[in-house]
């Protein structure tokens, strides 16, 4: 039985853990050939082992030369690039107010979470145009749709990802390239663990804010990503899909 992305070549950034790893597992299950990219080489190897092998590319998404090389490595191995999940990102210093943020910390979040997505899109789209089309999904966040206190650079960057997604979708819609974003809510990932620290009361606060009454599982986001990349979503572009247990419906 064919999978949803059977025979497609997919690159996943931020694939060393969390949402990226879950997406890699889902893409592999649905028949894709995988290229996994992350700055964490050890985590990449673990993800590759978990899915039975894949091309792994240690990549800093903030460096144009490395992103260019990432796409080139995919083409060298597979000959084409059909789909991309641009997921690499960091949370920054949660709980730090706008005026408390240090400039270097602000710049790092925006550089990784926004510039990194733009660089990946730039080189991915160039390749997709050469071959006649493709599909891209970017990781934004509910923080790309609403404001969240104590996370100003993250919110700014994720709003930027939403805008960048819409713009690229319009620019390349008639050239066969679809561009969408997913906007995860609160998921049970290592990123959330870093935000929560060893504070059960903070986790309880996060749980209380979820209309669905629980945290998301990474596999639930992965299903949305695979669908958006697949031909089943062929008429969907320029969208920022909340996968958030109803959070932004409040």
Secondary structure by P-SEA (a helix, b strand, c coil): cccccccbbbbbccccccaaaaaaaaaaaaccbbbbbcccaaaaaaaaaaaccccccccccccaaaaaaaaaaaaaccccccccccccccccccccccccccaaaaaaaaacaaaaaaaaaaaaaaaaaaaccbbbbbbbcccccccccccaaaaaaaaaaaaaaaaaaaacccccbbbbbbbbcccccaaaaaaacccaaaaaaaaaaccccccccaaaaaaaaaaaaccccccccccccccccccccc
